[in-house]
Amino acid sequence: MKKRLLVFLTAIALATGLSAARPAFAHAEGGDNTAVAINTKDGSDLFRLSFAIRRVMGDVVETTNAAVAYASCTDCTTTAIAIEIVLIQSDASTITPTNMAIAINELCTLSTTVAQAYQFVLTTGGNVYFDAEGNRILAEIRRRLEQLRNAQLTVADLQAELAAIKAQILDVLQNHLVAAGPSPTPTASPSTTTTTPTSTTQATTPTPTTETATTGTTTTEPAPTTTTP
């Protein structure tokens, strides 16, 4: 079973470009954003974080945001958080971003495994930049995210903190983006995709759970929960 799950995680990593050693923060064009935490050490805490701002100019937008947390240990905590802002600065004809989170416990006792993925997608209608206040808020968000590494929060407290950070990011996208040059102001409200698998505590069987909801201008129902025996 363990070998099968590790093969499964490796396949996901190869398919989406996941890496456990990616930089915590990135600001670049295109690409994917991933956070992977694989914990097999008893009594340990493992925290992986990736936050990225992507500027996309192409006709096809297929960015992926993913958080994967896998644990096979006793009295351990494993957390993966991936947050991505996608600014589509072109008149793209195909926009199919992917947001996913996977949390798996295998043969664990007294362990908690959490994966959280938040993706914000905004079509701007042209080149944009963050104003001074927006940059200040983003810097504060980065600081708060780094502090989560050693905060030792409960799952409920962690989700509350991430909900507050999500609200801050939405505020920045709605109120602190400025058109560059003659480009028009953003043409659409930001769409947020949040993937929040239920955390697993004291699990003795693998329980990957994926729940997807979209908020902002549109809302969809959560996807079905899946369990792997």
C-alpha positions in Angstrom: 0.0 0.0 0.0 2.7 2.5 0.9 4.6 1.8 -2.3 1.4 2.3 -4.3 0.7 5.6 -2.6 4.2 6.9 -3.1 4.0 6.0 -6.8 0.7 7.8 -6.9 2.3 11.0 -5.4 5.3 10.7 -7.7 2.9 10.5 -10.7 1.1 13.7 -9.6 4.5 15.4 -9.1 5.6 14.6 -12.5 2.3 15.5 -14.1 2.1 18.9 -12.5 5.7 19.8 -12.0 5.4 19.5 -8.2 8.5 19.9 -6.1 9.0 19.8 -2.4 11.9 22.3 -2.6 10.3 25.1 -4.6 10.8 28.7 -3.4 8.1 29.8 -0.9 7.4 33.0 -2.9 7.6 33.7 -6.6 6.7 36.5 -9.0 7.0 35.4 -12.6 5.2 34.9 -15.9 3.3 31.7 -16.5 4.3 28.4 -14.8 2.7 26.4 -12.0 2.7 26.9 -8.3 3.1 23.8 -6.0 3.7 22.9 -2.4 4.5 19.3 -1.5 5.0 17.9 2.0 6.0 14.2 2.4 6.5 13.3 6.1 7.7 9.9 7.3 9.4 10.9 10.5 7.7 10.2 13.8 7.1 13.1 16.1 7.9 15.7 13.5 6.2 18.8 12.0 6.6 19.4 8.3 5.3 22.6 6.6 5.5 23.4 2.9 4.4 26.7 1.5 4.3 28.2 -2.0 2.9 31.6 -2.9 3.1 32.9 -6.4 1.9 35.8 -8.5 1.8 34.9 -12.2 1.4 37.3 -15.1 0.1 35.6 -18.3 0.2 37.1 -21.7 -0.6 34.1 -24.0 -3.7 33.0 -25.7 -4.0 29.8 -23.6 -4.0 30.0 -19.8 -3.5 26.6 -18.1 -1.8 27.4 -14.8 -1.9 24.8 -12.1 -1.9 25.5 -8.3 -1.5 22.4 -6.2 -0.9 21.4 -2.5 0.0 17.8 -1.6 0.5 16.5 1.9 1.4 12.9 2.6 2.1 11.4 6.0 3.2 8.0 7.2 4.3 8.6 10.7 3.3 8.6 14.4 2.5 11.8 16.3 3.4 14.0 13.3 1.9 17.1 11.6 2.1 17.6 7.9 0.9 20.7 6.1 1.0 21.9 2.5 -0.3 25.3 1.4 -0.3 26.6 -2.1 -1.6 30.1 -3.0 -1.5 31.5 -6.6 -2.6 34.8 -8.1 -3.0 34.6 -11.9 -3.2 38.0 -13.8 -4.3 37.3 -17.3 -3.1 40.4 -19.2 -4.1 39.3 -22.7 -7.3 38.5 -24.5 -6.9 34.8 -23.9 -9.3 32.5 -25.8 -8.8 29.5 -23.5 -8.7 29.9 -19.7 -8.6 26.5 -17.9 -6.7 26.9 -14.6 -6.4 23.9 -12.3 -6.5 24.1 -8.5 -6.1 20.9 -6.4 -5.2 19.7 -2.9 -4.5 16.2 -1.7 -4.1 15.1 1.9 -3.2 11.5 2.6 -2.5 9.7 5.9 -1.1 6.1 5.7 -0.8 3.9 8.8 -0.6 7.0 11.0 -1.4 7.4 14.7 -2.0 10.7 16.4 -1.2 12.5 13.2 -2.7 15.4 11.3 -2.3 16.0 7.6 -3.6 19.1 5.9 -3.4 20.4 2.3 -4.9 23.8 1.3 -4.9 25.3 -2.2 -6.2 28.8 -3.1 -6.1 30.1 -6.7 -7.1 33.7 -7.8 -7.7 34.2 -11.5 -8.3 37.8 -12.9 -8.5 39.0 -16.5 -7.1 42.5 -16.4 -7.6 43.6 -20.0 -4.0 44.8 -20.3 -0.8 45.4 -18.3 -1.4 46.2 -14.6 0.7 46.7 -11.5 0.0 46.9 -7.8 -0.1 50.3 -6.2 2.0 51.1 -3.1 -0.8 50.0 -0.7 -1.3 46.8 -2.6 2.4 46.0 -2.4 2.4 46.7 1.3 -0.5 44.3 1.9 1.1 41.6 -0.2 4.3 42.0 1.8 2.3 41.6 5.0 0.6 38.5 3.6 4.0 37.0 2.8 5.1 37.7 6.4 1.9 36.2 7.9 2.3 33.1 5.7 5.9 32.6 6.9 4.8 32.9 10.5 2.5 30.0 10.0 5.5 27.7 9.8 6.1 27.8 13.5 2.6 28.9 14.7 1.5 25.3 15.7 -2.1 26.2 15.0 -5.0 23.8 15.2 -6.6 22.9 11.9 -9.6 25.2 12.7 -7.2 28.1 13.6 -5.1 27.5 10.4 -8.2 27.6 8.2 -9.4 30.8 9.9 -6.0 32.5 9.3 -6.0 31.4 5.7 -9.6 32.7 5.3 -8.4 36.1 6.5 -5.5 36.0 4.1 -7.8 35.1 1.3 -10.0 38.1 2.1 -6.9 40.4 2.0 -5.9 39.1 -1.4 -9.3 39.7 -2.8 -9.2 43.2 -1.5 -5.9 43.8 -3.2 -7.1 42.4 -6.5 -10.3 44.5 -6.4 -8.9 47.8 -5.1 -5.1 48.0 -5.6 -4.4 47.1 -9.2 -3.5 50.0 -11.5 -3.5 49.9 -15.3 -0.1 50.5 -16.9 0.0 53.1 -19.7 -3.0 53.3 -21.9 -4.3 49.8 -20.9 -7.8 49.7 -19.5 -8.6 48.8 -15.9 -9.3 45.2 -15.0 -12.4 44.0 -16.9 -13.5 41.2 -14.6 -13.9 40.5 -10.9 -11.3 38.0 -9.6 -12.5 34.4 -9.5 -11.2 32.4 -6.6 -10.8 28.7 -6.6 -10.3 27.2 -3.2 -9.4 23.5 -2.7 -9.6 22.4 0.9 -9.3 18.7 1.6 -10.6 17.7 5.0 -7.6 17.1 7.3 -7.1 13.6 8.6 -6.4 12.9 12.3 -5.4 9.6 13.8 -6.1 7.8 10.5 -5.1 4.2 10.0 -6.0 4.1 6.3 -5.1 6.4 3.5 -7.8 9.1 3.1 -7.2 11.5 0.2 -10.1 14.0 0.2 -10.6 16.6 -2.5 -13.2 19.3 -2.2 -13.4 22.2 -4.7 -15.4 25.3 -4.6 -15.3 28.5 -6.7 -16.2 31.8 -5.1 -16.2 35.4 -6.4 -18.4 36.1 -9.5 -19.5 32.5 -9.8 -20.0 29.6 -7.4 -20.0 25.9 -8.0 -20.9 23.0 -5.7 -18.1 21.0 -4.1 -16.8 18.1 -6.1 -17.5 14.6 -4.7 -15.2 13.3 -1.9 -13.1 10.3 -2.8 -11.5 7.8 -0.5 -8.8 5.3 -1.3 -8.8 2.2 0.7 
